[in-house]
Amino acid sequence: MKTSYREAMREAIREAMSADGRVFLMGEDIGCYGGTYAVSKGLLAEFGPDRIRDTPLSELGFVGVGIGAAIGGMRPIVEIMTVNFSLLALDQIVNTAASIRHMSGGQFSVPVVVRMATGAGRQLAAQHSHSLENWYAHIPGIRVLAPATVTDARGMLAQAIADPDPVIIFEHVGLYNTVDDIDWPQPVDIESATIRRVGKDITLISYGGSMPKTLAAAEVLSKEGLDAEVLDLRVLRPLDTEAITSSVSKTHRAVVVDEGWRSGSLAAEVMTRIVETAFYELDAPPRRVCSAEVPVPYSRHLEQAAIPQMETIVSTAWNVTGDR
């Protein structure tokens, strides 16, 4: 059945709320307005204002409420309009949600799911367009997911809600309109990376909104004579080091694509793990394709120039092989 990424997220929320009365959704403009990206459209009429709760414009406040509800036995899904706005809730997420199990000696858990839009490409300018996934992937005590496909968007939420600890789900704004065929929804593994394309000459590693560009680059490379394997990290914390090592050990070359800024990026962490675990398997130094180190511009041509593009991935892959 043809389903969009947006619809997949909505159906996952609907299914979770129908199955468990403890699950509720809260966030800015998610009720009458239906959500900034229309993910929650129609849910207010179906479940009512007690379970679809519009919040004030106070991320620090309503994320804290979600954490408290989770500790009290509920299963909240907290929607933050954009990753940039989540910075206002960093104290709640990092100092509270991620730390309570440790600080209570295992007596308390925080089964809260925090969903947020991330990424550029929609001309939403600097305060709505950054990719800060690595900030959260740095923090022990939380699980970080980045579904890149309609199937993952549909299947990851149930697993996230079942997790006894905090889970953050990053939904790239460029993916909401993507459409794919999905069968009857099945739970999706939230522990492991997955191979999206098998290849033998080079490994392209990416996640989230950069995955379509990476797959497109792999197809171009294939036509040019370079057989690229594509690894979708999809779980950013904990990183699946074994999958990364296994693929690179097979292809002996790697390019990491990450919409975050180059300095201190998730790509840097992935490259470090490649060097730590597969250094003697490498035939060339790994390379990365990241966003330019500037605030994301509003102007479309500048925005496109600032973020990773398929053509850059292709040229970087050829640079690694030394054949062009």
C-alpha positions, 0 to 999 in steps of 0.5 A, a space after each residue: 500500500 502506498 504510504 507517505 512518511 508523514 502518514 506512516 508516523 501518524 498511523 504509528 501514533 494512532 496504533 500506539 494510542 489505540 493499543 494502550 490508554 497510557 499513551 498520549 501525544 503532547 506538543 505545540 499546535 498538534 491539536 486543532 492545527 494538526 501539527 506543523 508538519 501535519 503528522 497529528 492531523 485528525 488525531 484530536 477528533 479521534 482521541 480528544 483533548 485529554 490525549 492530544 494535548 496542545 501545549 504552550 510555547 515552552 519546550 522546557 516546560 512541556 518536555 518536563 511535564 512529559 518526563 514527569 508523566 513517564 515517571 508516573 506510569 504514562 507513556 507520553 509522546 512529546 513532539 518538539 516542532 524542530 530540533 533547534 527549539 529542543 535546545 530550550 529543553 536540553 536541561 530536561 532531556 540531558 540532566 533529567 530524563 537521561 540521568 534519572 535511572 543512574 541517579 536513582 540507582 535503577 529505581 526509576 525509569 523514564 519511558 518517554 518518546 521525544 519526536 522532533 523535526 530536523 534538517 534543511 532543504 525546505 527554506 526554513 532558515 537557520 532557526 528551523 533547519 539544523 541537524 543536531 542529532 549528534 548532540 543527543 547521540 553524545 548523551 548516555 542514557 537515551 536512545 537516538 533513532 533516525 528513520 530514513 524510510 517509510 517502513 522505519 517511520 511506521 515501525 520504530 515508534 512502537 518499539 520506542 514506546 516499549 523502551 523503558 528509557 528515553 528515546 528521541 526520534 529525529 524526523 527529517 523535514 525532507 522525508 515527510 512527503 516521500 511515499 513508498 509501498 509498505 506491507 502490514 506494519 511490523 516492528 522495526 529493529 531499534 538496535 541495529 544499522 541496516 544495509 540498504 544496498 549491497 556493494 563491494 567497492 566502497 561503503 557509503 554510510 549515512 542516515 535520515 534525510 541524507 539517505 535518499 541522496 546517498 542511495 541516488 549517489 550509489 546508483 550513479 556510481 554503479 553506472 560509472 563502474 563503482 559498486 557502492 554498498 549503502 549502510 543506513 545507521 538509523 540508530 545513532 545511539 547506540 551506534 552499531 559498530 559491528 555493522 560499520 566494521 563489517 561493511 568497511 572490512 568488505 569494501 575497504 573504503 568508506 565515505 560518511 554522509 552527515 548533514 551535521 556540521 563537519 567539526 564534532 560531527 557524527 561522521 567524525 565519530 563513525 570515522 573514528 570507529 572505522 579507524 579503531 576497528 578496521 584500520 588495517 582493512 582500509 585501502 584509503 583514508 575514509 572521507 566525509 561529506 558534511 554541511 558547510 560550517 555556516 548557519 543554514 541560509 534561507 535562500 534556496 540556492 545557498 541552502 542547497 550549496 550548504 548541505 550535502 548533495 548527491 553530486 558531492 557524494 559521488 565525487 568524494 567516493 571517486 576521490 577515495 578510490 583514486 580512480 578519478 
